[in-house]
């Protein structure tokens, strides 16, 4: 039985993700919905998976608003715009082209939380289905929501003449809204990998440094002020400074958070975020609230009072007053606006960078291993967080031991302000983990 992860259902097409599964999800969701917004990224399997899901919804008497090919943040926002009960993005986000998935959205623009996911999962397990009468099936209408998304971005960022040269690497994905919005903001926009193609021929979909070397080179060798990179469904966004430097996720998180927050306010970040972010924000009396890894959890925390921004170093950015959906195009426009005031490269230079160490150890018993790790670590240290794995705060350093959500691995991460201290804490964390393997 396929399980919902924090990012919905995701996996290989024809194995984990099938038209039969999509039909069942449509039927399960249709039990308590009257109208649902549905869209998809450019993957080759998306069209028939969406068709199967829509069939399940309409068979249940649910009206469907079909956005066709659309960015996931467009789909998330459209739930509110259409006053719908839910939204569905048929996407595997930054996964490879042979994968696809299904992610569900609430009217608030937030992804389904753990309780809502559990409800759908139970219905799938029970094959629950409440068909409509033969003459009362749901209707379907098509709607291109992209211009509505562009208009929303112009309103949120502020219509202005940025007069910037921006290179946008769409990764052959669904992020065209960024290009249109930046153009309307006055930017001269150049695109890379702009043709939607679910095989992602231009580069792998995940927008990380080693996949975006062409973007970095083009920005560095031209008069461009900024580079933007998206993944397949444009919920993620990463940035390149004018000199071609691909900004780390932690640095970009710190820059966005500092621009969004005022003294006394809070930002939400996952437990694997660099200590540099907390240090950088402490300077302006902004506190950090840690969450489990996953944009769903960051969004939940961002919905709390006085939390004005949430972000993940992977490239998911949430401004809760605007939307609880990670919105890559909003992040792109925000980055361009900030860069026009003061270059992102200069802002990034203000963020401290600390040595961080990462590794993973394979085990087929990761849950049992983590149970043993918790027992020993909680007894041995004073400041331990078990939100997601085990995170130990040592004041001048921290380490995290966390089971992978998708692979037979336990990951270990350690960071300190001093390189020697980072090495020592990393070895300390490794010892704790290896002792729990026996």
PyMOL commands that set and color helices and strands:
alter all, ss='L'
color gray80, all
select helices_A, chain A and resi 19-32+46-59+72-81+114-126+146-157+176-184+209-211+213-221+249-260+275-282+295-302+328-341+344-349+366-380+419-437
alter helices_A, ss='H'
color red, helices_A
select strands_A, chain A and resi 9-12+35-40+63-69+86-90+99-105+140-142+165-169+188-192+226-230+237-240+266-270+287-291+307-312+316-318+356-362+384-385+390-393+397-403+409-416
alter strands_A, ss='S'
color yellow, strands_A
deselect
rebuild
show_as cartoon
